[in-house]
Amino acid sequence: MFGRPHLHSGIGLRPFGKYFEFRAGLDLRVLFLPEGGDFRLCFVGNHNQVRAYIRNQ
């Protein structure tokens, strides 16, 4: 479900600043940007790694 990450149903797609994030398993997160009709993969890592990536952008 979009925007409600603590429900733990589906892939957990949610906005995260200018990015979007979804779960790819229990510990893995995927960060991407929509570009036109496509999506650009930006980063894959755990919860803390994704936040560190965002801080360093």
CHARMM internal coordinates of N, CA and C (Angstrom, degrees):
IC EDIT
DIST 1 N 1 CA 1.4523
DIST 1 CA 1 C 1.5247
ANGL 1 N 1 CA 1 C 108.64
DIST 1 C 2 N 1.2865
ANGL 1 CA 1 C 2 N 117.91
DIHE 1 N 1 CA 1 C 2 N 136.43
DIST 2 N 2 CA 1.4580
ANGL 1 C 2 N 2 CA 123.57
DIHE 1 CA 1 C 2 N 2 CA -174.48
DIST 2 CA 2 C 1.5275
ANGL 2 N 2 CA 2 C 111.55
DIHE 1 C 2 N 2 CA 2 C -72.46
DIST 2 C 3 N 1.3336
ANGL 2 CA 2 C 3 N 117.32
DIHE 2 N 2 CA 2 C 3 N 128.79
DIST 3 N 3 CA 1.4568
ANGL 2 C 3 N 3 CA 122.42
DIHE 2 CA 2 C 3 N 3 CA 172.38
DIST 3 CA 3 C 1.5110
ANGL 3 N 3 CA 3 C 116.45
DIHE 2 C 3 N 3 CA 3 C 79.81
DIST 3 C 4 N 1.3329
ANGL 3 CA 3 C 4 N 118.60
DIHE 3 N 3 CA 3 C 4 N 7.78
DIST 4 N 4 CA 1.4659
ANGL 3 C 4 N 4 CA 121.19
DIHE 3 CA 3 C 4 N 4 CA 178.71
DIST 4 CA 4 C 1.5303
ANGL 4 N 4 CA 4 C 108.34
DIHE 3 C 4 N 4 CA 4 C -130.70
DIST 4 C 5 N 1.3354
ANGL 4 CA 4 C 5 N 117.28
DIHE 4 N 4 CA 4 C 5 N 74.35
DIST 5 N 5 CA 1.4674
ANGL 4 C 5 N 5 CA 120.77
DIHE 4 CA 4 C 5 N 5 CA -170.13
DIST 5 CA 5 C 1.5129
ANGL 5 N 5 CA 5 C 115.47
DIHE 4 C 5 N 5 CA 5 C -66.86
DIST 5 C 6 N 1.3203
ANGL 5 CA 5 C 6 N 119.92
DIHE 5 N 5 CA 5 C 6 N -18.22
DIST 6 N 6 CA 1.4597
ANGL 5 C 6 N 6 CA 120.79
DIHE 5 CA 5 C 6 N 6 CA -175.32
DIST 6 CA 6 C 1.5210
ANGL 6 N 6 CA 6 C 113.57
DIHE 5 C 6 N 6 CA 6 C -90.57
DIST 6 C 7 N 1.3316
ANGL 6 CA 6 C 7 N 117.19
DIHE 6 N 6 CA 6 C 7 N 2.48
DIST 7 N 7 CA 1.4579
ANGL 6 C 7 N 7 CA 120.19
DIHE 6 CA 6 C 7 N 7 CA 174.68
DIST 7 CA 7 C 1.5216
ANGL 7 N 7 CA 7 C 111.96
DIHE 6 C 7 N 7 CA 7 C -75.07
DIST 7 C 8 N 1.3295
ANGL 7 CA 7 C 8 N 117.94
DIHE 7 N 7 CA 7 C 8 N -26.63
DIST 8 N 8 CA 1.4647
ANGL 7 C 8 N 8 CA 123.68
DIHE 7 CA 7 C 8 N 8 CA 179.21
DIST 8 CA 8 C 1.5148
ANGL 8 N 8 CA 8 C 112.52
DIHE 7 C 8 N 8 CA 8 C 59.07
DIST 8 C 9 N 1.3147
ANGL 8 CA 8 C 9 N 116.34
DIHE 8 N 8 CA 8 C 9 N 37.03
DIST 9 N 9 CA 1.4538
ANGL 8 C 9 N 9 CA 120.21
DIHE 8 CA 8 C 9 N 9 CA 172.68
DIST 9 CA 9 C 1.5229
ANGL 9 N 9 CA 9 C 107.91
DIHE 8 C 9 N 9 CA 9 C -119.60
DIST 9 C 10 N 1.2948
ANGL 9 CA 9 C 10 N 117.22
DIHE 9 N 9 CA 9 C 10 N 143.74
DIST 10 N 10 CA 1.4584
ANGL 9 C 10 N 10 CA 120.25
DIHE 9 CA 9 C 10 N 10 CA -178.20
DIST 10 CA 10 C 1.5194
ANGL 10 N 10 CA 10 C 110.74
DIHE 9 C 10 N 10 CA 10 C 71.39
DIST 10 C 11 N 1.3266
ANGL 10 CA 10 C 11 N 115.91
DIHE 10 N 10 CA 10 C 11 N -152.75
DIST 11 N 11 CA 1.4649
ANGL 10 C 11 N 11 CA 120.13
DIHE 10 CA 10 C 11 N 11 CA -176.99
DIST 11 CA 11 C 1.5229
ANGL 11 N 11 CA 11 C 112.88
DIHE 10 C 11 N 11 CA 11 C -94.23
DIST 11 C 12 N 1.3188
ANGL 11 CA 11 C 12 N 118.02
DIHE 11 N 11 CA 11 C 12 N -3.89
DIST 12 N 12 CA 1.4579
ANGL 11 C 12 N 12 CA 120.53
DIHE 11 CA 11 C 12 N 12 CA 176.97
DIST 12 CA 12 C 1.5155
ANGL 12 N 12 CA 12 C 113.35
DIHE 11 C 12 N 12 CA 12 C 71.48
DIST 12 C 13 N 1.3089
ANGL 12 CA 12 C 13 N 117.74
DIHE 12 N 12 CA 12 C 13 N 37.65
DIST 13 N 13 CA 1.4580
ANGL 12 C 13 N 13 CA 121.66
DIHE 12 CA 12 C 13 N 13 CA 179.65
DIST 13 CA 13 C 1.5208
ANGL 13 N 13 CA 13 C 110.24
DIHE 12 C 13 N 13 CA 13 C -65.62
DIST 13 C 14 N 1.3360
ANGL 13 CA 13 C 14 N 115.49
DIHE 13 N 13 CA 13 C 14 N 129.40
DIST 14 N 14 CA 1.4621
ANGL 13 C 14 N 14 CA 119.31
DIHE 13 CA 13 C 14 N 14 CA 178.78
DIST 14 CA 14 C 1.5186
ANGL 14 N 14 CA 14 C 110.99
DIHE 13 C 14 N 14 CA 14 C -155.38
DIST 14 C 15 N 1.3324
ANGL 14 CA 14 C 15 N 116.47
DIHE 14 N 14 CA 14 C 15 N 153.48
DIST 15 N 15 CA 1.4619
ANGL 14 C 15 N 15 CA 119.77
DIHE 14 CA 14 C 15 N 15 CA 176.85
DIST 15 CA 15 C 1.5236
ANGL 15 N 15 CA 15 C 109.87
DIHE 14 C 15 N 15 CA 15 C -72.97
DIST 15 C 16 N 1.3230
ANGL 15 CA 15 C 16 N 115.46
DIHE 15 N 15 CA 15 C 16 N 147.36
DIST 16 N 16 CA 1.4650
ANGL 15 C 16 N 16 CA 121.01
DIHE 15 CA 15 C 16 N 16 CA 178.92
DIST 16 CA 16 C 1.5206
ANGL 16 N 16 CA 16 C 107.10
DIHE 15 C 16 N 16 CA 16 C -144.46
DIST 16 C 17 N 1.3217
ANGL 16 CA 16 C 17 N 117.12
DIHE 16 N 16 CA 16 C 17 N 89.00
DIST 17 N 17 CA 1.4593
ANGL 16 C 17 N 17 CA 121.47
DIHE 16 CA 16 C 17 N 17 CA -173.35
DIST 17 CA 17 C 1.5132
ANGL 17 N 17 CA 17 C 108.63
DIHE 16 C 17 N 17 CA 17 C 65.52
DIST 17 C 18 N 1.3267
ANGL 17 CA 17 C 18 N 117.64
DIHE 17 N 17 CA 17 C 18 N -130.94
DIST 18 N 18 CA 1.4662
ANGL 17 C 18 N 18 CA 120.54
DIHE 17 CA 17 C 18 N 18 CA 177.35
DIST 18 CA 18 C 1.5224
ANGL 18 N 18 CA 18 C 111.72
DIHE 17 C 18 N 18 CA 18 C -82.37
DIST 18 C 19 N 1.3208
ANGL 18 CA 18 C 19 N 117.72
DIHE 18 N 18 CA 18 C 19 N -7.36
DIST 19 N 19 CA 1.4607
ANGL 18 C 19 N 19 CA 124.16
DIHE 18 CA 18 C 19 N 19 CA -178.46
DIST 19 CA 19 C 1.5257
ANGL 19 N 19 CA 19 C 110.94
DIHE 18 C 19 N 19 CA 19 C -97.30
DIST 19 C 20 N 1.3226
ANGL 19 CA 19 C 20 N 114.76
DIHE 19 N 19 CA 19 C 20 N 173.18
DIST 20 N 20 CA 1.4489
ANGL 19 C 20 N 20 CA 122.60
DIHE 19 CA 19 C 20 N 20 CA 167.25
DIST 20 CA 20 C 1.5165
ANGL 20 N 20 CA 20 C 106.80
DIHE 19 C 20 N 20 CA 20 C -124.20
DIST 20 C 21 N 1.3270
ANGL 20 CA 20 C 21 N 115.50
DIHE 20 N 20 CA 20 C 21 N 152.44
DIST 21 N 21 CA 1.4588
ANGL 20 C 21 N 21 CA 121.13
DIHE 20 CA 20 C 21 N 21 CA -176.48
DIST 21 CA 21 C 1.5134
ANGL 21 N 21 CA 21 C 108.56
DIHE 20 C 21 N 21 CA 21 C -134.16
DIST 21 C 22 N 1.3464
ANGL 21 CA 21 C 22 N 116.17
DIHE 21 N 21 CA 21 C 22 N 143.85
DIST 22 N 22 CA 1.4585
ANGL 21 C 22 N 22 CA 119.67
DIHE 21 CA 21 C 22 N 22 CA 170.07
DIST 22 CA 22 C 1.5182
ANGL 22 N 22 CA 22 C 109.65
DIHE 21 C 22 N 22 CA 22 C -142.59
DIST 22 C 23 N 1.3268
ANGL 22 CA 22 C 23 N 115.15
DIHE 22 N 22 CA 22 C 23 N 160.15
DIST 23 N 23 CA 1.4627
ANGL 22 C 23 N 23 CA 121.64
DIHE 22 CA 22 C 23 N 23 CA 179.36
DIST 23 CA 23 C 1.5155
ANGL 23 N 23 CA 23 C 110.28
DIHE 22 C 23 N 23 CA 23 C -85.51
DIST 23 C 24 N 1.3187
ANGL 23 CA 23 C 24 N 115.63
DIHE 23 N 23 CA 23 C 24 N 139.57
DIST 24 N 24 CA 1.4648
ANGL 23 C 24 N 24 CA 122.31
DIHE 23 CA 23 C 24 N 24 CA 174.08
DIST 24 CA 24 C 1.5218
ANGL 24 N 24 CA 24 C 107.37
DIHE 23 C 24 N 24 CA 24 C -125.19
DIST 24 C 25 N 1.3141
ANGL 24 CA 24 C 25 N 116.71
DIHE 24 N 24 CA 24 C 25 N 60.18
DIST 25 N 25 CA 1.4563
ANGL 24 C 25 N 25 CA 122.90
DIHE 24 CA 24 C 25 N 25 CA -174.70
DIST 25 CA 25 C 1.5173
ANGL 25 N 25 CA 25 C 109.06
DIHE 24 C 25 N 25 CA 25 C 115.36
DIST 25 C 26 N 1.3057
ANGL 25 CA 25 C 26 N 117.17
DIHE 25 N 25 CA 25 C 26 N -173.38
DIST 26 N 26 CA 1.4629
ANGL 25 C 26 N 26 CA 120.86
DIHE 25 CA 25 C 26 N 26 CA -176.62
DIST 26 CA 26 C 1.5211
ANGL 26 N 26 CA 26 C 113.11
DIHE 25 C 26 N 26 CA 26 C -70.48
DIST 26 C 27 N 1.3262
ANGL 26 CA 26 C 27 N 118.11
DIHE 26 N 26 CA 26 C 27 N -38.65
DIST 27 N 27 CA 1.4557
ANGL 26 C 27 N 27 CA 120.87
DIHE 26 CA 26 C 27 N 27 CA -173.98
DIST 27 CA 27 C 1.5215
ANGL 27 N 27 CA 27 C 115.05
DIHE 26 C 27 N 27 CA 27 C -111.70
DIST 27 C 28 N 1.3130
ANGL 27 CA 27 C 28 N 118.14
DIHE 27 N 27 CA 27 C 28 N -11.90
DIST 28 N 28 CA 1.4542
ANGL 27 C 28 N 28 CA 121.43
DIHE 27 CA 27 C 28 N 28 CA -173.06
DIST 28 CA 28 C 1.5222
ANGL 28 N 28 CA 28 C 111.41
DIHE 27 C 28 N 28 CA 28 C -98.20
DIST 28 C 29 N 1.3378
ANGL 28 CA 28 C 29 N 115.62
DIHE 28 N 28 CA 28 C 29 N 134.20
DIST 29 N 29 CA 1.4650
ANGL 28 C 29 N 29 CA 122.83
DIHE 28 CA 28 C 29 N 29 CA 177.83
DIST 29 CA 29 C 1.5212
ANGL 29 N 29 CA 29 C 109.00
DIHE 28 C 29 N 29 CA 29 C -120.97
DIST 29 C 30 N 1.3325
ANGL 29 CA 29 C 30 N 115.95
DIHE 29 N 29 CA 29 C 30 N 145.81
DIST 30 N 30 CA 1.4600
ANGL 29 C 30 N 30 CA 122.55
DIHE 29 CA 29 C 30 N 30 CA 179.20
DIST 30 CA 30 C 1.5172
ANGL 30 N 30 CA 30 C 107.76
DIHE 29 C 30 N 30 CA 30 C -119.96
DIST 30 C 31 N 1.3142
ANGL 30 CA 30 C 31 N 116.19
DIHE 30 N 30 CA 30 C 31 N 127.76
DIST 31 N 31 CA 1.4587
ANGL 30 C 31 N 31 CA 122.82
DIHE 30 CA 30 C 31 N 31 CA -178.52
DIST 31 CA 31 C 1.5234
ANGL 31 N 31 CA 31 C 108.12
DIHE 30 C 31 N 31 CA 31 C -110.87
DIST 31 C 32 N 1.3389
ANGL 31 CA 31 C 32 N 116.71
DIHE 31 N 31 CA 31 C 32 N 131.15
DIST 32 N 32 CA 1.4590
ANGL 31 C 32 N 32 CA 119.65
DIHE 31 CA 31 C 32 N 32 CA -178.97
DIST 32 CA 32 C 1.5139
ANGL 32 N 32 CA 32 C 111.06
DIHE 31 C 32 N 32 CA 32 C -145.94
DIST 32 C 33 N 1.3375
ANGL 32 CA 32 C 33 N 114.85
DIHE 32 N 32 CA 32 C 33 N 164.00
DIST 33 N 33 CA 1.4648
ANGL 32 C 33 N 33 CA 122.96
DIHE 32 CA 32 C 33 N 33 CA 176.97
DIST 33 CA 33 C 1.5230
ANGL 33 N 33 CA 33 C 108.99
DIHE 32 C 33 N 33 CA 33 C -121.15
DIST 33 C 34 N 1.3300
ANGL 33 CA 33 C 34 N 117.68
DIHE 33 N 33 CA 33 C 34 N 133.16
DIST 34 N 34 CA 1.4676
ANGL 33 C 34 N 34 CA 118.66
DIHE 33 CA 33 C 34 N 34 CA 171.70
DIST 34 CA 34 C 1.5239
ANGL 34 N 34 CA 34 C 109.10
DIHE 33 C 34 N 34 CA 34 C -76.19
DIST 34 C 35 N 1.3262
ANGL 34 CA 34 C 35 N 116.03
DIHE 34 N 34 CA 34 C 35 N 135.32
DIST 35 N 35 CA 1.4698
ANGL 34 C 35 N 35 CA 121.41
DIHE 34 CA 34 C 35 N 35 CA 178.44
DIST 35 CA 35 C 1.5184
ANGL 35 N 35 CA 35 C 108.25
DIHE 34 C 35 N 35 CA 35 C -135.80
DIST 35 C 36 N 1.3152
ANGL 35 CA 35 C 36 N 115.95
DIHE 35 N 35 CA 35 C 36 N 103.43
DIST 36 N 36 CA 1.4564
ANGL 35 C 36 N 36 CA 119.34
DIHE 35 CA 35 C 36 N 36 CA -175.52
DIST 36 CA 36 C 1.5150
ANGL 36 N 36 CA 36 C 108.68
DIHE 35 C 36 N 36 CA 36 C 64.44
DIST 36 C 37 N 1.3139
ANGL 36 CA 36 C 37 N 117.17
DIHE 36 N 36 CA 36 C 37 N -124.58
DIST 37 N 37 CA 1.4559
ANGL 36 C 37 N 37 CA 121.05
DIHE 36 CA 36 C 37 N 37 CA 177.10
DIST 37 CA 37 C 1.5122
ANGL 37 N 37 CA 37 C 112.91
DIHE 36 C 37 N 37 CA 37 C -97.50
DIST 37 C 38 N 1.3249
ANGL 37 CA 37 C 38 N 117.47
DIHE 37 N 37 CA 37 C 38 N 8.16
DIST 38 N 38 CA 1.4647
ANGL 37 C 38 N 38 CA 122.84
DIHE 37 CA 37 C 38 N 38 CA -178.11
DIST 38 CA 38 C 1.5278
ANGL 38 N 38 CA 38 C 110.72
DIHE 37 C 38 N 38 CA 38 C -113.75
DIST 38 C 39 N 1.3223
ANGL 38 CA 38 C 39 N 114.98
DIHE 38 N 38 CA 38 C 39 N 174.73
DIST 39 N 39 CA 1.4615
ANGL 38 C 39 N 39 CA 122.03
DIHE 38 CA 38 C 39 N 39 CA 175.42
DIST 39 CA 39 C 1.5140
ANGL 39 N 39 CA 39 C 108.50
DIHE 38 C 39 N 39 CA 39 C -126.83
DIST 39 C 40 N 1.3286
ANGL 39 CA 39 C 40 N 116.91
DIHE 39 N 39 CA 39 C 40 N 135.93
DIST 40 N 40 CA 1.4638
ANGL 39 C 40 N 40 CA 121.81
DIHE 39 CA 39 C 40 N 40 CA 178.48
DIST 40 CA 40 C 1.5176
ANGL 40 N 40 CA 40 C 108.61
DIHE 39 C 40 N 40 CA 40 C -106.95
DIST 40 C 41 N 1.3266
ANGL 40 CA 40 C 41 N 115.83
DIHE 40 N 40 CA 40 C 41 N 118.48
DIST 41 N 41 CA 1.4571
ANGL 40 C 41 N 41 CA 121.95
DIHE 40 CA 40 C 41 N 41 CA 176.54
DIST 41 CA 41 C 1.5236
ANGL 41 N 41 CA 41 C 108.72
DIHE 40 C 41 N 41 CA 41 C -68.38
DIST 41 C 42 N 1.3310
ANGL 41 CA 41 C 42 N 117.06
DIHE 41 N 41 CA 41 C 42 N 128.55
DIST 42 N 42 CA 1.4614
ANGL 41 C 42 N 42 CA 121.10
DIHE 41 CA 41 C 42 N 42 CA -177.71
DIST 42 CA 42 C 1.5168
ANGL 42 N 42 CA 42 C 112.85
DIHE 41 C 42 N 42 CA 42 C -110.42
DIST 42 C 43 N 1.3318
ANGL 42 CA 42 C 43 N 117.44
DIHE 42 N 42 CA 42 C 43 N -40.34
DIST 43 N 43 CA 1.4606
ANGL 42 C 43 N 43 CA 119.31
DIHE 42 CA 42 C 43 N 43 CA -174.69
DIST 43 CA 43 C 1.5239
ANGL 43 N 43 CA 43 C 109.64
DIHE 42 C 43 N 43 CA 43 C -163.56
DIST 43 C 44 N 1.3311
ANGL 43 CA 43 C 44 N 115.98
DIHE 43 N 43 CA 43 C 44 N 147.18
DIST 44 N 44 CA 1.4608
ANGL 43 C 44 N 44 CA 122.97
DIHE 43 CA 43 C 44 N 44 CA 173.75
DIST 44 CA 44 C 1.5130
ANGL 44 N 44 CA 44 C 107.25
DIHE 43 C 44 N 44 CA 44 C -131.62
DIST 44 C 45 N 1.3216
ANGL 44 CA 44 C 45 N 117.25
DIHE 44 N 44 CA 44 C 45 N 128.50
DIST 45 N 45 CA 1.4608
ANGL 44 C 45 N 45 CA 121.44
DIHE 44 CA 44 C 45 N 45 CA 179.64
DIST 45 CA 45 C 1.5148
ANGL 45 N 45 CA 45 C 110.60
DIHE 44 C 45 N 45 CA 45 C -177.36
DIST 45 C 46 N 1.3254
ANGL 45 CA 45 C 46 N 116.09
DIHE 45 N 45 CA 45 C 46 N -173.45
DIST 46 N 46 CA 1.4639
ANGL 45 C 46 N 46 CA 119.06
DIHE 45 CA 45 C 46 N 46 CA 178.07
DIST 46 CA 46 C 1.5369
ANGL 46 N 46 CA 46 C 109.81
DIHE 45 C 46 N 46 CA 46 C -81.67
DIST 46 C 47 N 1.2915
ANGL 46 CA 46 C 47 N 116.09
DIHE 46 N 46 CA 46 C 47 N 178.51
DIST 47 N 47 CA 1.4659
ANGL 46 C 47 N 47 CA 122.68
DIHE 46 CA 46 C 47 N 47 CA -176.86
DIST 47 CA 47 C 1.5304
ANGL 47 N 47 CA 47 C 112.48
DIHE 46 C 47 N 47 CA 47 C -52.15
DIST 47 C 48 N 1.3098
ANGL 47 CA 47 C 48 N 117.35
DIHE 47 N 47 CA 47 C 48 N -50.23
DIST 48 N 48 CA 1.4680
ANGL 47 C 48 N 48 CA 121.41
DIHE 47 CA 47 C 48 N 48 CA -178.15
DIST 48 CA 48 C 1.5288
ANGL 48 N 48 CA 48 C 112.30
DIHE 47 C 48 N 48 CA 48 C -68.88
DIST 48 C 49 N 1.3142
ANGL 48 CA 48 C 49 N 118.03
DIHE 48 N 48 CA 48 C 49 N -37.53
DIST 49 N 49 CA 1.4542
ANGL 48 C 49 N 49 CA 121.27
DIHE 48 CA 48 C 49 N 49 CA 178.90
DIST 49 CA 49 C 1.5314
ANGL 49 N 49 CA 49 C 111.55
DIHE 48 C 49 N 49 CA 49 C -65.47
DIST 49 C 50 N 1.3190
ANGL 49 CA 49 C 50 N 116.71
DIHE 49 N 49 CA 49 C 50 N -38.89
DIST 50 N 50 CA 1.4700
ANGL 49 C 50 N 50 CA 120.62
DIHE 49 CA 49 C 50 N 50 CA 177.87
DIST 50 CA 50 C 1.5212
ANGL 50 N 50 CA 50 C 109.86
DIHE 49 C 50 N 50 CA 50 C -63.26
DIST 50 C 51 N 1.3273
ANGL 50 CA 50 C 51 N 117.74
DIHE 50 N 50 CA 50 C 51 N -44.77
DIST 51 N 51 CA 1.4605
ANGL 50 C 51 N 51 CA 120.63
DIHE 50 CA 50 C 51 N 51 CA 179.46
DIST 51 CA 51 C 1.5233
ANGL 51 N 51 CA 51 C 111.68
DIHE 50 C 51 N 51 CA 51 C -64.52
DIST 51 C 52 N 1.3214
ANGL 51 CA 51 C 52 N 117.76
DIHE 51 N 51 CA 51 C 52 N -38.35
DIST 52 N 52 CA 1.4648
ANGL 51 C 52 N 52 CA 121.67
DIHE 51 CA 51 C 52 N 52 CA 176.86
DIST 52 CA 52 C 1.5317
ANGL 52 N 52 CA 52 C 110.43
DIHE 51 C 52 N 52 CA 52 C -64.59
DIST 52 C 53 N 1.3316
ANGL 52 CA 52 C 53 N 116.63
DIHE 52 N 52 CA 52 C 53 N -40.19
DIST 53 N 53 CA 1.4645
ANGL 52 C 53 N 53 CA 120.69
DIHE 52 CA 52 C 53 N 53 CA 177.94
DIST 53 CA 53 C 1.5377
ANGL 53 N 53 CA 53 C 110.26
DIHE 52 C 53 N 53 CA 53 C -60.34
DIST 53 C 54 N 1.3246
ANGL 53 CA 53 C 54 N 116.58
DIHE 53 N 53 CA 53 C 54 N -45.69
DIST 54 N 54 CA 1.4652
ANGL 53 C 54 N 54 CA 121.41
DIHE 53 CA 53 C 54 N 54 CA 179.45
DIST 54 CA 54 C 1.5288
ANGL 54 N 54 CA 54 C 111.03
DIHE 53 C 54 N 54 CA 54 C -61.79
DIST 54 C 55 N 1.3180
ANGL 54 CA 54 C 55 N 116.85
DIHE 54 N 54 CA 54 C 55 N -44.64
DIST 55 N 55 CA 1.4814
ANGL 54 C 55 N 55 CA 120.83
DIHE 54 CA 54 C 55 N 55 CA -179.89
DIST 55 CA 55 C 1.5112
ANGL 55 N 55 CA 55 C 111.91
DIHE 54 C 55 N 55 CA 55 C -60.48
DIST 55 C 56 N 1.3350
ANGL 55 CA 55 C 56 N 117.50
DIHE 55 N 55 CA 55 C 56 N -33.84
DIST 56 N 56 CA 1.4579
ANGL 55 C 56 N 56 CA 121.67
DIHE 55 CA 55 C 56 N 56 CA -175.25
DIST 56 CA 56 C 1.5282
ANGL 56 N 56 CA 56 C 113.82
DIHE 55 C 56 N 56 CA 56 C -89.91
DIST 56 C 57 N 1.3113
ANGL 56 CA 56 C 57 N 117.20
DIHE 56 N 56 CA 56 C 57 N 3.73
DIST 57 N 57 CA 1.4859
ANGL 56 C 57 N 57 CA 120.30
DIHE 56 CA 56 C 57 N 57 CA 178.87
DIST 57 CA 57 C 1.5014
ANGL 57 N 57 CA 57 C 111.19
DIHE 56 C 57 N 57 CA 57 C -86.48
END
COOR INIT
IC SEED 1 N 1 CA 1 C
IC BUILD
